[in-house]
Amino acid sequence: MINTPESSPDALAWYHAAHQQRRATLRQLHQVAQWASAIGHLVHLLQRERGASNVWLCSDGTLYQQERRLCARQTDAQRQRFTALLQTDAPPLSSLLCTSLACALGYLDTLGALRERIATRQATPADAMTHFSRVIRHLLNIVVQANDTVDDPAIARQLTALYSLMQGKELAGQERALGAIGFTRGEVDDALRQQLVDRIDGQQRCFDTFLSLTTPEQASAWQAYCTPSRETERLRRLACTRLPRTEDPTDLALRWFALQTARLDSLRQREEALIAGLIRETEALLAAHAQPRDFSRWLEAHADDEVETPPGRDLIGLVRDQARQIATLSHQLASLEATLAERKTIDKAKSLLMTHRQLSEEEAWQQLRSLAMNQNRRMVEIAAAMLSVGSLLAVPSKE
């Protein structure tokens, strides 16, 4: 037993400072865990509004008009509850966490203008997708930044599992919205197909991380309720290969949306269960650290401590990598509209060649490709130049 009857005032002062800092960190984590529940609900509603908006835009306003409006009202109601929660007294927050909060609230303020553009159909599905995804990404960053101050391995593990699940769910939500675009249009081109594949692969990596960190009970529940159904896998294969001409695109779109929505609802339940466990854990730790321990016993408990990486820090790199991954995929959405526009330009040029020179589709494509290679230019540039003089090309008359 270490004898410390004459402990110096300095030692005791720093011990009490350590205790107070530990309490402040736990209070912050408890606060963030409560915020995470509201954030998860808000993100869930934003994901639903994003999907409904894409179906509505792609169907030229014939599908999901009432659903889109209902989603917007539900999103706004949950947004008010979240902002009210932020008004409660909170312990000092890190600058990064404050930055994430400011960005999230700032982008939430832009939803009104986006909805106006969607309602008047001035926004494309790609525009809406990019905008909603950006808002969601900044909300999820709040959960990421909370991991910076974690000094308890159990909490770090739970928080990383939670973020991995939330990120995987967001990529599943993006998959739902992208699939809705393709099925509603009745066409999934190469660019959109690659976007879908990226989301399917990305979410699986996130879910694998979640399953490696969470409890056996949570992992079992995820396997039972959150894995894609056989019908979902069938529709995935259709989207990633070629849509059948024998099935109604509208029916496929509605079936896809319903199946993916049911899966996202199940993921939301797992998310809530994790958050509830995190709140219980932080409350238990706060209760255990309500009063400072006897200094001599505390000192003895730290007698053999060595300099080491704080508990949980090995997980922070993983969280950061996942945050960068979702940011990268979200940025890719911004290029989707340009890619689709380029494909339309090339298709029009192919059609012009097929009509003017009596070529097959493959021959027209090869000719465009050869011109692009010979002139060291992109194929879309050749196609655009060809279309600009297309009116001068005489279409041969049929005799």
C-alpha positions as CSV (number, residue, x, y, z in Angstrom):
1,M,0.0,0.0,0.0
2,I,1.4,3.4,-0.9
3,N,1.6,5.7,2.1
4,T,0.4,9.1,1.1
5,P,-0.7,10.8,4.3
6,E,1.3,13.9,3.5
7,S,0.2,14.3,-0.2
8,S,1.2,17.7,-1.5
9,P,-1.5,20.2,-2.4
10,D,-0.3,20.2,-6.0
11,A,-0.8,16.4,-6.3
12,L,-4.3,16.6,-4.8
13,A,-5.2,19.6,-7.0
14,W,-4.2,17.8,-10.2
15,Y,-6.0,14.7,-9.1
16,H,-9.2,16.7,-8.6
17,A,-8.6,18.4,-12.0
18,A,-8.3,14.9,-13.6
19,H,-11.6,13.8,-11.9
20,Q,-13.4,17.0,-13.0
21,Q,-12.1,16.6,-16.6
22,R,-13.2,12.9,-16.6
23,R,-16.7,14.0,-15.5
24,A,-16.8,16.7,-18.1
25,T,-15.9,14.2,-20.9
26,L,-18.5,11.8,-19.7
27,R,-21.2,14.5,-19.6
28,Q,-20.2,15.5,-23.1
29,L,-20.5,11.9,-24.3
30,H,-23.8,11.5,-22.6
31,Q,-25.1,14.7,-24.3
32,V,-23.8,13.6,-27.7
33,A,-25.5,10.2,-27.2
34,Q,-28.8,11.9,-26.6
35,W,-28.2,14.1,-29.7
36,A,-27.3,11.0,-31.7
37,S,-30.8,9.7,-31.2
38,A,-32.3,12.9,-32.5
39,I,-29.8,13.0,-35.3
40,G,-30.5,9.4,-36.3
41,H,-34.2,10.2,-36.5
42,L,-33.6,13.4,-38.5
43,V,-31.2,11.6,-40.9
44,H,-33.8,8.8,-41.4
45,L,-36.5,11.3,-42.4
46,L,-34.1,13.2,-44.7
47,Q,-33.2,9.9,-46.4
48,R,-36.8,9.2,-46.9
49,E,-37.5,12.7,-48.3
50,R,-34.5,12.3,-50.6
51,G,-35.8,9.0,-52.1
52,A,-39.4,10.3,-52.5
53,S,-38.1,13.5,-54.2
54,N,-36.1,11.5,-56.7
55,V,-39.0,9.3,-57.6
56,W,-41.2,12.4,-58.0
57,L,-38.6,14.1,-60.2
58,C,-37.9,11.1,-62.3
59,S,-41.6,10.4,-62.9
60,D,-42.2,14.0,-64.0
61,G,-44.3,14.6,-60.9
62,T,-46.7,11.6,-61.4
63,L,-45.4,9.5,-58.4
64,Y,-45.0,10.2,-54.7
65,Q,-46.2,13.8,-54.7
66,Q,-48.1,13.4,-51.4
67,E,-45.3,11.2,-49.9
68,R,-42.8,13.9,-50.7
69,R,-44.8,16.6,-49.0
70,L,-45.4,14.4,-46.0
71,C,-41.7,13.6,-45.7
72,A,-40.9,17.3,-45.8
73,R,-43.3,18.1,-42.9
74,Q,-42.0,15.2,-40.8
75,T,-38.4,16.3,-41.5
76,D,-39.2,19.9,-40.4
77,A,-40.9,18.7,-37.2
78,Q,-37.9,16.5,-36.2
79,R,-35.5,19.3,-37.1
80,Q,-37.3,21.5,-34.6
81,R,-37.0,18.9,-31.9
82,F,-33.3,18.5,-32.6
83,T,-32.6,22.3,-32.5
84,A,-34.6,22.5,-29.3
85,L,-32.4,19.8,-27.8
86,L,-29.3,21.8,-28.6
87,Q,-30.6,24.7,-26.5
88,T,-30.2,22.7,-23.3
89,D,-27.2,23.3,-21.1
90,A,-24.2,21.3,-22.4
91,P,-20.7,20.9,-21.2
92,P,-17.9,22.6,-23.1
93,L,-17.6,21.1,-26.6
94,S,-14.5,20.7,-28.8
95,S,-14.0,23.2,-31.6
96,L,-14.4,20.4,-34.2
97,L,-17.7,19.3,-32.7
98,C,-18.9,23.0,-32.7
99,T,-17.8,23.2,-36.3
100,S,-19.8,20.2,-37.2
101,L,-22.9,21.5,-35.4
102,A,-22.6,24.9,-37.2
103,C,-22.2,23.2,-40.7
104,A,-25.1,20.8,-40.0
105,L,-27.5,23.6,-38.9
106,G,-26.3,25.8,-41.8
107,Y,-27.0,23.2,-44.4
108,L,-30.4,22.4,-42.8
109,D,-31.3,26.0,-43.4
110,T,-30.9,25.4,-47.2
111,L,-33.6,22.8,-47.4
112,G,-36.4,25.3,-48.0
113,A,-34.7,26.6,-51.2
114,L,-34.0,23.1,-52.4
115,R,-37.6,22.1,-51.9
116,E,-38.8,25.1,-54.0
117,R,-36.5,24.0,-56.8
118,I,-37.8,20.5,-56.6
119,A,-41.5,21.6,-56.5
120,T,-41.0,23.7,-59.6
121,R,-38.8,20.9,-61.2
122,Q,-35.9,23.2,-61.6
123,A,-33.7,20.7,-59.7
124,T,-32.6,17.5,-61.4
125,P,-32.5,14.2,-59.4
126,A,-28.7,14.5,-59.2
127,D,-29.0,18.0,-57.8
128,A,-31.5,16.8,-55.1
129,M,-29.4,13.7,-54.3
130,T,-26.2,15.7,-53.9
131,H,-27.9,18.4,-51.7
132,F,-29.7,16.0,-49.4
133,S,-26.6,13.8,-49.0
134,R,-24.5,16.9,-48.1
135,V,-26.9,17.8,-45.3
136,I,-26.9,14.2,-44.0
137,R,-23.1,14.0,-44.1
138,H,-22.7,17.0,-41.9
139,L,-25.2,15.7,-39.4
140,L,-23.3,12.4,-39.2
141,N,-20.0,14.3,-38.7
142,I,-21.4,15.3,-35.3
143,V,-21.2,11.7,-34.2
144,V,-17.7,11.3,-35.7
145,Q,-16.3,14.3,-33.8
146,A,-17.5,13.0,-30.5
147,N,-14.9,10.2,-30.7
148,D,-12.1,12.7,-30.3
149,T,-12.5,13.0,-26.5
150,V,-13.2,9.4,-25.7
151,D,-10.8,7.9,-23.1
152,D,-12.8,4.8,-22.3
153,P,-12.3,1.7,-24.5
154,A,-15.9,0.4,-24.1
155,I,-17.4,3.8,-25.0
156,A,-14.9,4.1,-28.0
157,R,-15.9,0.7,-29.2
158,Q,-19.7,1.5,-29.0
159,L,-19.3,4.9,-30.6
160,T,-17.3,3.5,-33.5
161,A,-19.9,0.7,-33.9
162,L,-22.7,3.2,-33.9
163,Y,-21.0,5.5,-36.5
164,S,-20.2,2.5,-38.7
165,L,-23.9,1.4,-38.6
166,M,-25.1,5.0,-39.3
167,Q,-22.7,5.4,-42.2
168,G,-23.7,2.0,-43.7
169,K,-27.4,3.0,-43.4
170,E,-26.7,6.3,-45.2
171,L,-25.0,4.4,-48.1
172,A,-28.1,2.1,-48.1
173,G,-30.2,5.2,-48.3
174,Q,-28.2,6.5,-51.2
175,E,-28.6,3.1,-52.9
176,R,-32.4,3.4,-52.5
177,A,-32.4,6.9,-54.0
178,L,-30.1,5.9,-56.9
179,G,-32.1,2.8,-57.7
180,A,-35.3,4.8,-57.6
181,I,-33.8,7.1,-60.4
182,G,-32.9,4.1,-62.6
183,F,-36.1,2.1,-62.1
184,T,-38.4,5.1,-62.5
185,R,-36.7,6.1,-65.7
186,G,-36.7,2.5,-66.9
187,E,-33.0,2.8,-67.6
188,V,-29.8,2.2,-65.6
189,D,-26.8,3.4,-67.6
190,D,-23.1,2.7,-66.9
191,A,-22.6,5.8,-64.7
192,L,-25.6,5.1,-62.5
193,R,-24.8,1.4,-62.3
194,Q,-21.3,2.2,-61.0
195,Q,-22.8,4.5,-58.4
196,L,-25.0,1.7,-57.2
197,V,-22.1,-0.8,-57.1
198,D,-20.1,1.7,-55.0
199,R,-22.9,2.1,-52.5
200,I,-23.5,-1.6,-52.2
201,D,-19.8,-2.3,-51.6
202,G,-19.3,0.7,-49.3
203,Q,-22.2,-0.2,-47.0
204,Q,-21.0,-3.8,-46.7
205,R,-17.6,-2.6,-45.5
206,C,-19.3,-0.4,-42.9
207,F,-21.6,-3.2,-41.7
208,D,-18.6,-5.5,-41.4
209,T,-16.9,-3.0,-39.1
210,F,-20.1,-2.7,-37.1
211,L,-20.5,-6.4,-36.7
212,S,-16.8,-6.8,-35.6
213,L,-17.3,-4.2,-32.8
214,T,-20.8,-4.6,-31.5
215,T,-22.2,-7.1,-29.0
216,P,-23.2,-10.7,-30.1
217,E,-26.9,-9.8,-29.4
218,Q,-26.8,-6.8,-31.7
219,A,-25.0,-8.7,-34.4
220,S,-27.6,-11.5,-34.2
221,A,-30.4,-8.9,-34.5
222,W,-28.7,-7.3,-37.5
223,Q,-28.4,-10.6,-39.3
224,A,-32.0,-11.4,-38.6
225,Y,-33.6,-8.2,-39.6
226,C,-31.3,-6.0,-41.7
227,T,-29.8,-8.2,-44.4
228,P,-31.2,-7.6,-47.9
229,S,-34.1,-9.8,-48.8
230,R,-34.1,-12.1,-51.8
231,E,-36.3,-9.8,-53.8
232,T,-34.0,-6.9,-53.0
233,E,-31.0,-8.9,-54.2
234,R,-32.9,-9.7,-57.4
235,L,-33.7,-6.1,-58.1
236,R,-30.0,-5.3,-57.4
237,R,-29.0,-7.8,-60.1
238,L,-31.5,-6.3,-62.5
239,A,-30.1,-2.8,-61.9
240,C,-26.5,-3.8,-62.1
241,T,-27.0,-5.8,-65.4
242,R,-29.9,-4.8,-67.6
243,L,-33.5,-3.9,-66.9
244,P,-36.0,-6.3,-68.4
245,R,-38.3,-5.0,-71.0
246,T,-41.1,-7.3,-69.8
247,E,-41.5,-5.6,-66.4
248,D,-43.3,-2.2,-65.8
249,P,-40.7,0.4,-64.7
250,T,-43.1,2.1,-62.4
251,D,-43.9,-1.2,-60.7
252,L,-40.2,-2.0,-60.3
253,A,-39.5,1.5,-58.9
254,L,-42.3,1.2,-56.3
255,R,-41.3,-2.3,-55.3
256,W,-37.6,-1.3,-55.0
257,F,-38.5,1.8,-52.8
258,A,-40.8,-0.3,-50.5
259,L,-38.2,-3.0,-50.0
260,Q,-35.4,-0.6,-49.3
261,T,-37.5,1.5,-47.0
262,A,-38.4,-1.6,-44.9
263,R,-34.7,-2.4,-44.6
264,L,-33.8,1.2,-43.6
265,D,-36.5,1.1,-41.0
266,S,-34.9,-2.1,-39.5
267,L,-31.5,-0.5,-39.6
268,R,-33.0,2.5,-37.7
269,Q,-34.2,0.2,-35.0
270,R,-30.7,-1.3,-34.6
271,E,-29.3,2.3,-34.5
272,E,-31.7,3.2,-31.7
273,A,-30.8,0.1,-29.7
274,L,-27.1,1.0,-29.9
275,I,-27.8,4.6,-28.9
276,A,-29.8,3.4,-25.9
277,G,-26.9,1.2,-24.8
278,L,-24.5,4.1,-25.2
279,I,-26.7,6.3,-23.0
280,R,-26.9,3.6,-20.3
281,E,-23.1,3.1,-20.4
282,T,-22.4,6.8,-20.0
283,E,-25.0,7.2,-17.2
284,A,-23.4,4.2,-15.3
285,L,-19.9,5.8,-15.7
286,L,-21.2,9.2,-14.5
287,A,-22.7,7.5,-11.4
288,A,-19.5,5.6,-10.7
289,H,-17.5,8.9,-10.9
290,A,-19.9,11.0,-8.9
291,Q,-17.4,11.6,-6.1
292,P,-13.6,11.5,-6.2
293,R,-12.1,8.3,-4.9
294,D,-9.7,8.1,-1.9
295,F,-6.5,9.6,-3.3
296,S,-4.1,7.0,-1.8
297,R,-6.2,4.1,-3.3
298,W,-6.4,5.9,-6.6
299,L,-2.6,6.4,-6.7
300,E,-2.0,2.8,-5.9
301,A,-4.3,1.7,-8.8
302,H,-2.0,3.8,-11.1
303,A,1.3,2.5,-9.7
304,D,2.2,0.4,-12.7
305,D,0.8,2.7,-15.4
306,E,3.0,3.0,-18.5
307,V,2.9,5.6,-21.3
308,E,0.6,4.2,-23.9
309,T,-1.9,5.3,-26.5
310,P,-5.2,6.3,-24.8
311,P,-7.9,3.6,-24.9
312,G,-9.9,3.7,-28.1
313,R,-7.5,5.8,-30.1
314,D,-6.9,2.9,-32.4
315,L,-10.5,3.1,-33.5
316,I,-10.4,6.9,-34.3
317,G,-8.4,6.3,-37.4
318,L,-11.1,3.8,-38.5
319,V,-13.8,6.4,-37.9
320,R,-11.9,9.0,-39.8
321,D,-11.4,6.7,-42.8
322,Q,-15.1,5.9,-42.9
323,A,-16.0,9.6,-42.7
324,R,-13.7,10.3,-45.7
325,Q,-15.3,7.4,-47.6
326,I,-18.8,8.7,-47.2
327,A,-17.6,12.2,-48.2
328,T,-15.9,10.8,-51.3
329,L,-19.0,8.9,-52.4
330,S,-21.2,12.0,-51.7
331,H,-18.9,14.1,-53.9
332,Q,-19.2,11.6,-56.6
333,L,-22.9,12.3,-56.7
334,A,-22.3,15.8,-57.9
335,S,-20.7,14.5,-61.0
336,L,-23.5,12.1,-61.8
337,E,-25.6,14.8,-63.6
338,A,-22.7,15.8,-65.8
339,T,-22.0,12.2,-66.6
340,L,-25.7,11.6,-67.6
341,A,-25.7,14.7,-69.7
342,E,-22.5,13.6,-71.5
343,R,-24.1,10.2,-72.2
344,K,-27.2,11.9,-73.7
345,T,-25.0,14.0,-76.0
346,I,-23.1,10.9,-77.2
347,D,-26.3,9.0,-77.8
348,K,-27.7,11.9,-79.9
349,A,-24.5,11.9,-82.0
350,K,-24.7,8.2,-82.5
351,S,-28.3,8.5,-83.6
352,L,-27.3,11.2,-86.1
353,L,-24.6,9.0,-87.5
354,M,-26.9,6.0,-87.7
355,T,-29.4,8.1,-89.7
356,H,-27.0,10.0,-91.9
357,R,-24.6,7.1,-92.7
358,Q,-26.9,4.1,-92.3
359,L,-24.7,2.7,-89.5
360,S,-25.5,0.3,-86.8
361,E,-25.3,1.5,-83.2
362,E,-22.0,-0.3,-82.6
363,E,-20.5,1.1,-85.8
364,A,-21.6,4.7,-84.9
365,W,-20.1,4.3,-81.5
366,Q,-16.8,3.0,-82.9
367,Q,-16.7,5.9,-85.3
368,L,-17.1,8.4,-82.6
369,R,-14.4,6.6,-80.5
370,S,-12.0,6.6,-83.5
371,L,-12.5,10.3,-84.1
372,A,-11.9,11.1,-80.4
373,M,-8.7,9.0,-80.3
374,N,-7.4,10.5,-83.6
375,Q,-8.0,14.1,-82.4
376,N,-6.9,13.4,-78.8
377,R,-10.2,14.7,-77.5
378,R,-12.9,13.4,-75.3
379,M,-15.8,11.5,-77.0
380,V,-18.4,14.0,-75.7
381,E,-16.5,16.9,-77.3
382,I,-16.6,15.1,-80.7
383,A,-20.3,14.3,-80.2
384,A,-21.1,17.9,-79.3
385,A,-19.2,19.3,-82.3
386,M,-21.0,16.8,-84.5
387,L,-24.4,17.9,-83.2
388,S,-23.6,21.6,-83.6
389,V,-23.3,21.0,-87.4
390,G,-26.0,18.3,-87.5
391,S,-28.6,20.6,-89.1
392,L,-26.2,20.9,-92.1
393,L,-26.2,17.2,-92.7
394,A,-28.7,16.1,-95.3
395,V,-30.7,13.1,-94.2
396,P,-30.9,10.8,-97.1
397,S,-34.4,10.4,-98.4
398,K,-36.0,7.0,-98.6
399,E,-36.8,6.0,-102.2
